[in-house]
């Protein structure tokens, strides 16, 4: 996953601090060798720990998550 093009989330702001980064994967495998075939996958990581754990979403799951973020469903 070191060659993946990560991009900063637009919800992270421009303060230069830690943020969430996302990458679109297609036809790749993860560090454990899980084959995603030709399915598109959205990967998410914490910028302050780029070698740490990553979350993987299908495009449909990602869309539902983004809708929740936009609707402020995750604010405390």
N, C-alpha and C positions, 0 to 999 in steps of 0.2 A: 504494500500500500504506500510505499515511499514515492512512487511515481505518480500517484493520484494528484489531480489538481484540486486542492482544497480552496474553498472561498469562505470569506467571513460572512456571517449572517447579517442581513440588513437590520435586524432587530438588536444587534449588539452595540450600536452607536459608533461614534468616531473618536472616543477618548483614548485610543491606543492601548487599552488594557486587555485583560483576558476576555475571550469571547467564545462563542460557539462557531464552529466551522463545518461546512457541509461539502460533500462531493457526490457527484453522480457517477455510479459504476455501471458498467455494462459488460457482460460476458467475462467477468473476473472471478478470482477466488480470494477469500480472506486469508489472514495469517494462519488459520487452522486448516486451510485447504478446502473449506466449504466452497463448492462450485455453485455459482449463481447462474450458470448457463448463459443464456441470452437475455435473461430477465433484467430489467433495469432495477437498480437498487440505490437508495439514497443512504449515504453513510454520514454519521454525525460524530464529531469529537470535540473535546475541550482543548482550546488552543494552548492552555498552560501545561497540558500533558499530552503532546502530540503522539507519543508512543504508547499512551495508555489505552484503556478500553474505548471501543467505538460502538455506537448503536447502528443498526441496519434496519431500514424501513422499505417496504414496497412503495411504489409511487402512490397507491391508493391510501396506504397508512400515513404517508407523509402529508398528503392533501388533508386528511382528517386532522392530523396534528396541527398543521398550519392554520386551519380554520379555527381550531380551539385557541391558538395563540392570538389570532386576530380578534376573537370574541372575548379575550381576557379571561378565559376559563381557568388559567393556571396562576392567577395572581392571588396572593394571600391576603 
